[in-house]
Each structure stands twice: as structure tokens, then as C-alpha cells.
Amino acid sequence: MADVGWQYFVALPDDEGAAAAIGRFPTDGVRVLLRHPSGRPCVAGRLAEDRVLVAERGDTRLAVIGHCSATRDELAAAADRIDDLTDLDRLGLAWAGSYHLVASVRGRLRVQGTASGLRRIFHGELGTLTLAADRADVLATVLDAPLDPALLALRTLDVLPHPLGDLPPWRNVSAVPPGWYLALPQDGRRPLVERWWQAPEPVRSLTAGGQLLRQALEDAVRVRACGTRPISADLSGGMDSTSIALLAVRHRPSLTVLTMENDDRADEDARWARQAAAGLPDLNHIVYSSRELPRFFGGLTAVEGVPDEPSTAVLSAPRLRAVRQRALAHGSWLHLDGLGGDQLLCGHPAYHHDLLRHRPLLAAQRLRVLTQLRRSDWGTEARGLLEGHSYRRWFTDRAHGRALRTPSPLSAWGHFPGLPAWLTPDARDLVTRTLRDTAAAVEPLASTRGRHNDLLAIQDAGRMVRQCHQLTETGDFSHTSPFLDDRVIQACLAVRPEQRVTPWEFKPLIKAAMADVMPPEVLTRRTKGDGTTIVAEGFEAHRRELAELWDDSRLAALGLVDPGPLRELFDLPYTNSLHQGAMQSALSCELWARATAFRPAAATRP
């Protein structure tokens, strides 16, 4: 298979047979990062020296992997207080940053990622032992796991409702849900998956929440900006990246920030970025034209080093890597961005379904405004808000084709995939059976629709941003997204949703948090760049070469797609309705399948 990326780790149980698994790891440069008290390997992989901090106290071994504010002494003190694996519950939010936690306590192993899903954990069985890893493709390689045709076919759909987005496309590879941890006994058998994180109750006011978010963002940026190695940041002109850049420049006055200027006159991002940078004379502000990057849809037939799972992030690989080269040219080893901010700060409109149940008059008032903005029918929207079906009922009705009305984002549990015309009959059968099997035991991320959709959006963002980071990560460079830190998420979700999101103001929470830092004119911005024009131009320039992919399609060889309808889409001019969603998912899945060399499993599920 292709190189799976520079950074990864595998966690091993305290069993004498587990060490043999290290010989199955992909790529060179593998080293043992942490050992159990017995001396056997606990964590091994390929990580840069500054990405891992370890502590040893008595029968406890503790490691944090990623960006973490803990010092060696603080980590050692934490390890000294651990008597049981459950004692780690408090450590996920104890320090600022974004990090994995791995602990060996009296031979028992615990591994956890983050609540956002930006840092994931996957597990599977090698013989009788359970191994865990932070990359699904690494674990699949170690386990020699075959691709699961049904789960791969799912990845060609336009949307994956919870929990389908958490299912890796291999047999014998399972994902630990975001906010949960994996625990293993000493013999590596009978793994347990338990929850360590709960979303906070949304009880804070906008003012109190703004103060909490400001502190969380300052801490998140400080973790990344400390030290002397050069760093860089996005300065898109939007409120999210601008907030991160303006906080980072407090630690690094000569910070390099990158702004892409789009020659589409409707896109004003660069103008707002210049205004934000105007009062910072030491800032190294690099403005470059979007024409200096590869076109959208360009260079995809030669993409190597894909993410660990199929993802539309791969469509941005040439452009992301070109931005990386600009950052590297200025000596940067770490590039900060504002990704994840939209999902935290905009909120999901389905909170109106929740609002109706505890503040009905306010919900009715907002409904009138929203129906005007959405140009929808008040009566239809009101009936949707009054409907009270459970998530399982919602999922089951759609899995069995019983949805009776077009869903509204104001009241729906989410979006449900349609089956595109290019799925083969066998693939349609596999997908349908998977949807119906899942429906039998599905549970929402939260009991209310607004909170469920907020958490789903955050986890979807964590998954996508994680895969974007994998596309640019090397031994001496990485991207990082402070908005997806758990303590930042905690701060945002603690604010009452009717104050965090209103029809009358754009992102009021970040305005409350950054009022004394953000230039006043930027705080008043209500627009956002679109980018549709340059996407359409890129599609027109490259659609013919992409159409040729379907002549020897890997997905077609696996019996999952009929290439004819897909090829026809590339003969048509770009439109959002035809060339977003499922088409881009199918293209991404095809590129991913070509770049991997995993063997397929049998076409039917056991």
C-alpha cells in the first residue's frame, strides 16, 4: 500500500505476544514511545519528538500525544494520582490543547482521543489480542483487514447520518466514538468502550460564555505559539481565522499570516483580512492570488498519500499542499487555521425544535423571522417543530423508504442519504441492508434535536479537518485547528443556544469573546466568501481527465458502481445540484481506492 502518512501510533496490551505486532507496522522509523511497567511496549509508532510527553510513576505509565499545555512535572503529578483507569476521566479537559491520552495502570491499558473526533482511536483484533491506533489504515495494515464492500459503498453517498460516519471501511476495524475511550485488561482481551465526555448543560449567558470562550481560545493558541520555532496562520478575513491569528500575534509579533485573494468580485475576504492586519505593523502578511494555487479538481489523478479513510478532503489535497509549501517557505513548522469555527459558532437551526418546548413564545417569534429569511411556509415549519418522533423512528422510516415530507433544518434530526443512480444493484442491496440493520439499535448523540445536530456537525468537522491535516502532515510540519480543542468546544456548548445563535446577528459568541481584540469594522461583517466560481472553473478545466477515471474504475472493479452515469456527469457544466454531494463523495472514494492496495472482502456480509 501507499505510505500511510508520517505521524501515527499504535497502543499495545501488556502481553508478551503483542510486541510481535510492531514488525507489521507500515513505514520506517518506528520506535517505542512508552512501555508498560513490565517493560513491554505500550505505545509504538512514528511521531516527531515534540509530539509526545510521557511520565512514569509506580505502576502507572502516562502519555499525552499532540498539543498539550501540561509540563513534565504536571504530567508526572497526574500519573502519581492515578489508581484506576477511571481516574483519567478528568484529564481530557485538565489541560489546554488537542491530544490523545494513553495510560497503562497495573498492566491495564486505556486509550482516548478527543470529543470533537479530531483525534480518533480505532481498534481491532490480531489473533486473540486487541490493538488500538490513531489511524484506521495503519490498523488495517497491521491486522491485514480486508475492505468491507458495504461500508465502502456507504462512503459514496452524499451524507452519512450518525453513527454511519464512524464506521471504517474495513472488517475487523472498529472506531471508538468521539468522547469515549477504549480500555483493555492486561491480557488484551475483552475490550471495553466507555464514555468519558458529556456535553455541558447550556446554561451560560452570552456575556459569561464569551469570557469563557476567550480564555479557552487564548489557552489553545498559547499552547501552539509557545517556543521559538516559526509558526504561521490563516488570515482569511472571516471571524474564525482572524480571531486565531490576532491571538497568535500576541505571542509572535512577527507572525506570518497567509491570505488567499479570490478575483471573484463577490468575494470580499481579502479586503477584510487587510483591515484586520492593518493595525499590526510587525505582522508578516502574505497575500497571494487563488490563481497561484492548483485549480479545484486539478492534480487529483496524481494524488498520493490519501487520508486514512475515504473523504472529500482528498479533493483539496493539491491546494492544501500548495498552502503548506508557502508556509514552509517562511520557515513555519506549524500552521494555525480557523476550521471548526463555523460549526461551533453558527449552531444548528434545529435548536428551534428544542426552544419550542421550553420557550414557546420566543420560538414562535423567531419562526416568523426565519420563515421570511428562508422563504418557507410558516404553517409547514410549525408542524415540523411540533412533530416529536424519536431519532430511531426518524432513522427507521427513512431506511425503509417511509419518509413522508421534505425535512426542514429547523426541525429535522438531520439529513439522510439518497441512493445515487450509479450504485450497482448489489451495492444498493448492501447499503440498504446496512441502513436497516443500523436503524434497529440507533441512538442520537443527544436527546434533543438541536443539541444532536450541533454535536453531529462538530464531529463531522472533526473528521473532515483531521483528514485535511493528514494530507499536509510531514515529519517537520503540520496544520492545527484550535477551535476543535475540547475546552473550546466545552465553552461554546455551555452557552444557551438562543443566545449563541440568533436570526439577527452573525456569530454573536465570537464577537462577545473578541470584542477588545478584533477591529470594530470586522466585528460588523455579515458576509462570507463563497468560492463557487473558482470551483466551477476548475471543474470545467479538468472534467475530461476526471471522466477518464471511470474507464478503469476501482470501485467498478469491486462491483460497487456503474461508471456510465458518473462519466456522464463530467460531460455536463458544473452545477451545485449535480456536482456537489454524492458526485464528489464518489469521486473521492474512487481516488482513495486507487491510492490504496487493500484487498476486498467477499461481496456479501457475514
Secondary structure as the mmCIF struct_conf table of DSSP 4:
data_model
#
loop_
_struct_conf.conf_type_id
_struct_conf.id
_struct_conf.beg_label_comp_id
_struct_conf.beg_label_asym_id
_struct_conf.beg_label_seq_id
_struct_conf.end_label_comp_id
_struct_conf.end_label_asym_id
_struct_conf.end_label_seq_id
BEND BEND1 TRP A 6 TRP A 6
STRN STRN1 TYR A 8 ALA A 11
BEND BEND2 ASP A 14 ASP A 14
TURN_TY1_P TURN_TY1_P1 GLU A 16 GLY A 17
HELX_RH_3T_P HELX_RH_3T_P1 ALA A 18 ARG A 24
BEND BEND3 PRO A 26 ASP A 28
STRN STRN2 ARG A 31 ARG A 35
TURN_TY1_P TURN_TY1_P2 PRO A 37 SER A 38
BEND BEND4 GLY A 39 ARG A 40
STRN STRN3 PRO A 41 ARG A 46
HELX_RH_3T_P HELX_RH_3T_P2 GLU A 49 ARG A 51
STRN STRN4 VAL A 52 ARG A 57
TURN_TY1_P TURN_TY1_P3 GLY A 58 ASP A 59
STRN STRN5 THR A 60 CYS A 68
HELX_RH_AL_P HELX_RH_AL_P1 ARG A 72 ASP A 80
TURN_TY1_P TURN_TY1_P4 ARG A 81 ARG A 81
BEND BEND5 ASP A 83 ASP A 84
HELX_RH_3T_P HELX_RH_3T_P3 LEU A 85 LEU A 93
TURN_TY1_P TURN_TY1_P5 ALA A 94 ALA A 94
BEND BEND6 TRP A 95 ALA A 96
STRN STRN6 GLY A 97 VAL A 105
TURN_TY1_P TURN_TY1_P6 ARG A 106 GLY A 107
STRN STRN7 ARG A 108 GLN A 112
TURN_TY1_P TURN_TY1_P7 ALA A 115 SER A 116
BEND BEND7 GLY A 117 ARG A 119
STRN STRN8 ILE A 121 LEU A 126
TURN_TY1_P TURN_TY1_P8 GLY A 127 THR A 128
STRN STRN9 LEU A 129 ALA A 133
BEND BEND8 ASP A 134 ASP A 134
HELX_RH_AL_P HELX_RH_AL_P2 ALA A 136 LEU A 143
TURN_TY1_P TURN_TY1_P9 ASP A 144 ASP A 144
HELX_LH_PP_P HELX_LH_PP_P1 ALA A 145 PRO A 146
STRN STRN10 LEU A 147 LEU A 147
HELX_RH_AL_P HELX_RH_AL_P3 PRO A 149 LEU A 154
TURN_TY1_P TURN_TY1_P10 ARG A 155 THR A 156
BEND BEND9 LEU A 157 ASP A 158
TURN_TY1_P TURN_TY1_P11 HIS A 162 PRO A 163
HELX_RH_3T_P HELX_RH_3T_P4 LEU A 164 ASP A 166
BEND BEND10 PRO A 169 PRO A 169
STRN STRN11 TRP A 170 TRP A 170
TURN_TY1_P TURN_TY1_P12 ARG A 171 ASN A 172
STRN STRN12 SER A 174 VAL A 176
HELX_LH_PP_P HELX_LH_PP_P2 PRO A 177 PRO A 177
TURN_TY1_P TURN_TY1_P13 PRO A 178 GLY A 179
STRN STRN13 TRP A 180 LEU A 184
TURN_TY1_P TURN_TY1_P14 GLN A 186 ASP A 187
BEND BEND11 GLY A 188 GLY A 188
BEND BEND12 ARG A 190 ARG A 190
STRN STRN14 LEU A 192 ARG A 195
HELX_LH_PP_P HELX_LH_PP_P3 ALA A 199 GLU A 201
STRN STRN15 ARG A 204 ARG A 204
HELX_RH_AL_P HELX_RH_AL_P4 LEU A 206 ALA A 225
BEND BEND13 GLY A 227 ARG A 229
STRN STRN16 ILE A 231 ASP A 234
BEND BEND14 GLY A 237 GLY A 238
HELX_RH_AL_P HELX_RH_AL_P5 MET A 239 ALA A 248
TURN_TY1_P TURN_TY1_P15 VAL A 249 HIS A 251
TURN_TY1_P TURN_TY1_P16 PRO A 253 SER A 254
STRN STRN17 THR A 256 GLU A 261
HELX_LH_PP_P HELX_LH_PP_P4 ASN A 262 ASN A 262
TURN_TY1_P TURN_TY1_P17 ARG A 265 ALA A 266
HELX_RH_AL_P HELX_RH_AL_P6 ASP A 269 ALA A 277
TURN_TY1_P TURN_TY1_P18 ALA A 278 GLY A 279
TURN_TY1_P TURN_TY1_P19 PRO A 281 ASP A 282
STRN STRN18 ASN A 284 SER A 289
HELX_RH_3T_P HELX_RH_3T_P5 SER A 290 GLU A 292
BEND BEND15 LEU A 293 LEU A 293
HELX_LH_PP_P HELX_LH_PP_P5 PRO A 294 ARG A 295
TURN_TY1_P TURN_TY1_P20 PHE A 296 GLY A 299
HELX_RH_3T_P HELX_RH_3T_P6 LEU A 300 ALA A 302
BEND BEND16 GLY A 305 GLY A 305
BEND BEND17 ASP A 308 GLU A 309
HELX_RH_3T_P HELX_RH_3T_P7 THR A 312 SER A 316
HELX_RH_AL_P HELX_RH_AL_P7 ALA A 317 ALA A 329
TURN_TY1_P TURN_TY1_P21 HIS A 330 GLY A 331
BEND BEND18 TRP A 333 TRP A 333
STRN STRN19 LEU A 334 LEU A 336
TURN_TY1_P TURN_TY1_P22 LEU A 339 GLY A 340
HELX_RH_AL_P HELX_RH_AL_P8 GLY A 341 LEU A 345
TURN_TY1_P TURN_TY1_P23 CYS A 346 CYS A 346
TURN_TY1_P TURN_TY1_P24 PRO A 349 ALA A 350
HELX_RH_AL_P HELX_RH_AL_P9 TYR A 351 HIS A 358
HELX_RH_AL_P HELX_RH_AL_P10 PRO A 360 ARG A 374
TURN_TY1_P TURN_TY1_P25 ARG A 375 ARG A 375
HELX_RH_AL_P HELX_RH_AL_P11 TRP A 378 LEU A 386
HELX_RH_AL_P HELX_RH_AL_P12 TYR A 391 ALA A 399
TURN_TY1_P TURN_TY1_P26 HIS A 400 GLY A 401
BEND BEND19 ARG A 405 ARG A 405
TURN_TY1_P TURN_TY1_P27 PRO A 409 SER A 411
BEND BEND20 TRP A 413 TRP A 413
TURN_TY1_P TURN_TY1_P28 ALA A 421 TRP A 422
STRN STRN20 LEU A 423 LEU A 423
HELX_RH_AL_P HELX_RH_AL_P13 PRO A 425 ALA A 439
TURN_TY1_P TURN_TY1_P29 ALA A 440 ALA A 441
BEND BEND21 LEU A 445 THR A 448
HELX_RH_AL_P HELX_RH_AL_P14 ARG A 449 THR A 472
STRN STRN21 THR A 474 THR A 474
TURN_TY1_P TURN_TY1_P30 GLY A 475 ASP A 476
STRN STRN22 PHE A 477 PHE A 477
STRN STRN23 SER A 478 THR A 480
HELX_RH_3T_P HELX_RH_3T_P8 PRO A 482 LEU A 484
BEND BEND22 ASP A 485 ASP A 485
HELX_RH_AL_P HELX_RH_AL_P15 ASP A 486 LEU A 493
TURN_TY1_P TURN_TY1_P31 ALA A 494 ALA A 494
STRN STRN24 VAL A 495 VAL A 495
HELX_RH_AL_P HELX_RH_AL_P16 PRO A 497 ARG A 500
BEND BEND23 VAL A 501 VAL A 501
STRN STRN25 THR A 502 THR A 502
TURN_TY1_P TURN_TY1_P32 PRO A 503 TRP A 504
STRN STRN26 GLU A 505 GLU A 505
BEND BEND24 PHE A 506 PHE A 506
HELX_RH_AL_P HELX_RH_AL_P17 PRO A 508 MET A 514
TURN_TY1_P TURN_TY1_P33 ALA A 515 VAL A 517
BEND BEND25 MET A 518 MET A 518
HELX_RH_AL_P HELX_RH_AL_P18 PRO A 520 LEU A 523
TURN_TY1_P TURN_TY1_P34 THR A 524 THR A 524
HELX_RH_AL_P HELX_RH_AL_P19 THR A 532 ALA A 547
HELX_RH_3T_P HELX_RH_3T_P9 GLU A 548 ASP A 552
HELX_RH_AL_P HELX_RH_AL_P20 ARG A 554 ALA A 557
TURN_TY1_P TURN_TY1_P35 LEU A 558 GLY A 559
BEND BEND26 LEU A 560 LEU A 560
STRN STRN27 VAL A 561 VAL A 561
HELX_RH_AL_P HELX_RH_AL_P21 PRO A 563 LEU A 569
TURN_TY1_P TURN_TY1_P36 PHE A 570 ASP A 571
BEND BEND27 LEU A 572 LEU A 572
HELX_RH_AL_P HELX_RH_AL_P22 ASN A 576 HIS A 579
BEND BEND28 GLN A 580 GLN A 580
TURN_TY1_P TURN_TY1_P37 GLY A 581 GLY A 581
HELX_RH_AL_P HELX_RH_AL_P23 ALA A 582 ALA A 595
HELX_LH_PP_P HELX_LH_PP_P6 PHE A 598 ARG A 599
STRN STRN28 PRO A 600 PRO A 600
BEND BEND29 ALA A 603 THR A 604
#
